Amino acid sequence: MDNLSDFNTVALNEGDRVLILAPHPDDETIATGGIIQQAVAMGLPTRVVWLTYGDNNETSFLVYRHRPTGGAKAVQGMGLVRHDEGVAAAGVLGLRPDQLTFLGYPDFRTLVIWNEHWGDAEPCESMFTRTRVVPYANAFRPGTPYKADEILADLETVLREFRPTVVFVSHPGDHNPDHQSLYLFTRVALWNLADEMQPKVHPFLVHHPEWPPAEGYHPDVPLLPPDRLAADMEWYQHPVGAQAAELKHSALSQHATQYKVDRNYLDSFIRANELFGDLPVLTLQQGGLGLAPAGAPATEVPISSDLTHAEQAKYVGIERRALWQEGGNLVVSVDYTGKMGKNAGLSVYCFGYRPDRPFREMPKLNIRLGAVRSGVYDGSRKLAKPPVEMIRRDGGVIVRIPLELLGSPQRILGSARTYLGKVPLDWIAWRVVEVPPQAGS
């Protein structure tokens, strides 16, 4: 894919209702500033919802204030500054304050909430605001505990109230954890509401290594997908003309706390188009991901590592992975690349979903296989003697997980990450896996 003619176009139609779900103030302009302008010009009902106030960015706050931002109240004050920046930027793009919603969950902690803070778990604590509840009086639900159930409930409320026909949301392959979590929460919310609505979903990518290329303001240059993801999915683009690019640039500059420290990076998204795409849903079969007939041996599926070739040679990457059903088990196979594979740790995440059981009650497994210690966790709770088989072999690992332990799911949300000690090295983006009825009933 070398030019815009290689992509299908995201089209807004009369009668559409446009919902933009942004992890932080500035993501709405970076990823959908052109989309917002078209929706406004067409008179379409449009709403922007931010997951966080972006209050965990000490570096940008230091540059903005010219002094350290110490103390929880001071950090919350910077969250309010970013709130106002988001309102100002949206105003430049043509949106009114009553079209904007801030949920107020903790910046850079929402993936931790997704992984560990469901049901009876304690609310998560914010890194800098040092609170376990939404501290902002102008948020959607002030005082709401920092728990996964609450994020999911808020998104379902927004979806039910607004009833979008098209949703723009962050990408599961994004390297920022809040971007990953917002995609995951949105997917579950839409599955829960599938009988009420089935909007088109267009994920947008913001954070990825060495991307976009050619940092700086290049409004005539197309925005193309990263090489590592270009062939993994079908990509769509929305053209951004010269006048729209100029207005988008003006809106982006309203995010002054971020613009002062990352101007060249942010300007990299002022391009001739905006880019959208989603990783395809996989189907669990005996012997492979829908790529081999039933009963065939597991197919090793090459994936694009997030490490460069030089980094792979030095550290531990994920070279290949395979996923298949073996009787009543989900089998995950991961092969490492690099010189230190025997000392590497691996975390495999598998969250089950079925529509007839509340998601908060479904198992959310994290299988940790370390060089010294290993264990299986359901959220933050370590399971005693779980029936999970973990086999370390030369250059890789095989994990067998009973589907029953996952709640006999109809879908699985899964990911994997390698570690050296506690240092994360490489990862597999979150994927949706459909489980055939005979395996998930």
N, C-alpha and C positions, 0 to 999 in steps of 0.2 A: 504494500500500500504506500505509494509514493506521492499521491496527490488527491485532492478532494473528490475527484470523479470516481475514485475507488469506493466511496462510502455512500450508503443510503442517507437520506435526509430526514431529520426529525421534523415532522410537520405538526403545527397546531391548527386545529379546525374550529369552525364556528360551533359553539355549544360546548367546547372544552372547558374544564375547570382545572386550573394549573396549581399544583402544590409542589413547593420546593422545600426539601428537608435538608438543612445545612448543619454540619457539626459545630461550626464556630462562625462568629461574625467575620466576614470577608469571603467565606466559601460561596455564599450566594452570588456574589458579584464575580468572583474568579470563574466559577463554573457555568453560571446561567445568566450573566448580565445581559447577553443578547436575547436569550429566551424571554426574560422578564420584559424587555422592551417590546418584543413582538406581541406578547400577551396583553400588555397595556394598550398598544396601538390597536389591537383587535377588540378591545373592550371585554376581554375574558376575565371571569372571576379568578383572582390570583392570590395566593397566600404563601408567605415565607415563614417557616418555623425553624428556630435555632435550638439545637440540643443543649448547648452550653453558652455561657457568657464569655468564653475564651479567657478565663481569669488565671490561667496557669502558664504565663509567658513572661517570666521575670526579666529575660534579656530585653525584649521589646519595651517593657515598662521602664527599665533602667534607662534606655536610650531616650524614651519619651519624656520621662520626668527629670532626667539628668541626675538621678540619685536612686539608691536602692529603694524598692517598695517593700518595706518590712511590716509584719503584723497582718493578722487575718483581716482586720477592717480596712487596712490600706489596699490589700489585694482585692477585696470586694469592691472597693471604690474604683479600682481599675477595671473590674468587670462591668461596672456601670458605665465607665467611659466607652468600653467596647460596645456595650448595648447601644449607646447614643450614636456611635459610629455606624453601626448596622442600620439604625433608623435613618440616619442622614444619607447613607449610600443608597438605600432602597428608595428614598425620596428623590434622589437624582434620577433614578431609573423609572420613576413615575408611580411608586406605590405610596399609599397613605399609611400612617401609623396603625390604623385599625386593621390593616391587612397583615400585620406582623405579630409573631408570637415568640416569646423566649421561654423555654422550659426551665432552664437554670440548673441543669445537672453538672457535676464537677468535671471541669476541663481536664483531659488526659487521664480520667479514671473510669470512663464509662465502659471500656472493655473489661476492666476488672469487675465492675458491677455485673456485666453480662456473664462473666465466667463464674462468679462466686457469691453474688448477693441476691439470691432468690428465696422466696418462702420465708422460713424462720430465721434466716441469716441476719446478722446485725447490719444496719445501714453502713455503707462505705463512708470513709472519711476523705474529704477533699485534701489535696496535697498542700495547698497554701492557704485556703480560706479556713481550714481546720474546723469545718462544720460537717455534720452528717445529714443536713436538711437543706432544701433550697433557701438561701438566705436573702433573696431579692424580693422586695415588696412589689415590684412591677413584673414579676414572673407569672407564668400561667397558673401555677398553684404554689404560692409561697408556703414554706414550712413542710413541703413534701419530703419524706425520707429518701435518701439516696439509695434506692433499691430497684432492682431490675423489674419487679412487678409494677412499680409506679411508672417507670419509663414506658413500658408496654401499654399500660392503661392510658397514659397521656396521649400516646400516638393513636391508639384506637379511638379515643375521644375526638381528636383532631380529624381523623379520617371520617368518622361518622358525621361530625358536624359539617365538614366542608364538602364531602362526597366528591373527591377529585376524579377526573377521567384520565389524567396523566400526572405521574409523580416523578420528580427528579430528586435523586438521593445519592449519597456518597457511595463509593465503589468498594466491593469486598477485597480487592487487591491493593487498595491504598495502604501506604505504610503508616499512616497515623491511626492509632488505636480507636480514637473517637469516630473516625470515618468508617472503620470496620464495624464498630458496634452499632452505629446508626443504621447501616444497611441490614444488619442481622435483626435488630428490633423491628425494623420496617417490614422485612420479609414475614416475620412471625405475625405481626399485626394484620397484614394483608391476608395471610392464610386464615387467621381467625375470622376475618370479615368477608371471606370469599363468597358467601351467599348473598352479601349485600352490595358488593362492588368488586370489580376486577379492572382497575386502571392499568394503563400502560406504565411500565416502570423503566426509567432511563437513568442508570447509574453514571456518575461523573468521577473522573480520576483527578486528584490534585497532587498527592505526595507519592513520588516514585523516584528511585535512584537515577541521577543524571538525566532528568526529564523535567520540563521540556528543554530541548537543546537550544542553543543560541539565546541565552538569557538577555532580557531587556525588551524594549518596546519595538515590536515588529508587526504592526497591524495588517500588513499585506502578506505575511508568511503564514501558510497553513499550519494548524496544530495537528500533528500526526501522533498515533499511539506509540508508546515505548516499544522498542524492538522486542523486549522480553514478553510482551503481551499482545503484539500485533496479530499473531496468527491464532491466538487462543479463543477469540470470540468474534462476533459480528459487530463491527463498529458503525456508529451513526454520527452524522455531523449536522450542525446548525450553522448556516452561513451568517457571518457578521460583517455587514457593510462598513464603509469608512465612517459614516456618521454615527452608526451604532457603536463602533469601536471607540470613537472619541468620547461618547457619552459613558461608555463602560469604563474607560480610563479615568474620567472625572469621578465616577462613582467609587472606583477602587481607591482613589486618593483620599476619600473621606475616612478610610480606615487608617488614620494617621499613626496610631500606635504600632501597626504592622508595617506601614509603608516606609517609615523612617529607617527601619532596620533591614527590610527585605524588598526594597523597591525593585531591583532588577529581577528578582524571582517573581514577584507579583505581576510585573509588567510582561513577563513571559506568556501570560495567559490572555493578553490583548492580541489576538490573532484574527485571521480571516474566518475563523470558525470556532465553534465550541464542539466538544467531543464527548460521545456517550457510548457505552457498551456494557454488557454484562457477561460474566462467565456462564457457559451453558450448564443446564441442569444435567447431572449424570444419573444413569439408571443402574442400580445394583443388580448384577446377574451372577449366576454361577460361572466363575472363571474370568470375569472382567467387567469393565464399565460399559456394557453394551457393545463391546468391540469384538467379542468372541462368542461362539455358540455355547449353549448350556453344556456344562461338563468339560469344556476345554480348559487347558491350563491357564493360570492367571496371566494376564497380559501386562507386561511392564510398560507403563505409559510415560514417555519422556515429558518432563516439565521444564519450564524456564526458571532457572534459579535466579534469586535476587542478588546473588553475588556475581562479581565480574570473574573472568577466567583467572586472573591473577589472585583474587581473593579465594577462589575455590582451591587453588593449588596450595595456599597457605593455611586455610582454615577448613571448616567443615560445611559443605553445602549439601543439598538434597538433589541427588542426580536423577533418580527415578523413584516413582512410587506406583503402587498398584493397589487396587481395592476390589474385593470380590466377596461373594457369599459362599460359604462352605457349610452346607447343612443349615443349622440354625445360628451360625456364627457370621459376624462381619470380620473379615480378615484385612488388615492393613499391612502392607509391605513397603518399607522405606529403605532405599540404598543411598549410602553416603558417598560423597566425593571429597577428596582432600586427604592430607597426611595423618590426621588425628582422629579418624573415625572411631577407633576403639575406645577413645576417651570421651567421646561425645555423649551428651544427653539428648533425649528426645521427649517431647510432650505431644501427645495426640489428643485432640479435642473431638468429642462426638456427643452431639446433643440430639436427642430424639424428639420427634414431633408427630402427634396424631390429633385429628380434629375433635375427637370425642373425649379428650382429656385435657384439662387446663395445662398450659405449657409450664407454669410454675411448678407443677407436680411431676413433670417428666424428668427422667435422669439427665444429668448434664456432666458427662464423664470427662475427666482429664487423666489420661494414663501417662505417668511419668516414669521414664526409664533412664536412670542416671548411671554414671560410671560406678558409683558406690551404692546409692540408695534409690529405691524405686517404690512406686505406690500407685494406687488408683483412688481418685477423689471424685465425689459427686458434689460439685460446687466446691466449697471449702472444707467439706467433711471427708476425711479419709475412711475408705471402706475396709472393713476387716475381712481378710481372706476372700476377696472377690474372685469369681470364676473367670478371670482374665489371664490368658496365656501370653507371656512376653518372652520372645526368643531372640537373644543377641547372636548374630552370626557375622562372619567376616564381611565387613563393609556395610552392614545394615542391620535391620531389626524387622521381625514379624510379630504382629500383635493380633490375637484372636479374642473377639469380644462377643459374648452371647447377645443376640438381638433382644432376647428377653430382658437382659440387664439394662438395655436402652429403652425399655418400656414397649417393646414390640412396635417400633415406630413405622409410620408410613413414609416419613421423610427423615433424613439425617442432615444436620448442619455440622460440617467437619473441617478441621484444619490440623496442621502439624508444624512443629518448630524444633530446630536443633539448637543445642546449647554447648558451650564449653564452660563447665562450672555453672555460674549463674549468668554468664554473658550470652545473650541470644545471637545466633549467627545467621541462620537462614530459615525460611518458612514457606509453607504452602498456603496460598490464599484460602479463605473460607469458601467452601463449596456446598451446594445443595445436591443431595443424593436422594433419588426416589427409590423406595424399597418396594418391590413387587408384593402384591397382596398375600401370596403364599408365605412370604417371609415376615410380613409385618402384621398379619391378622391375629 
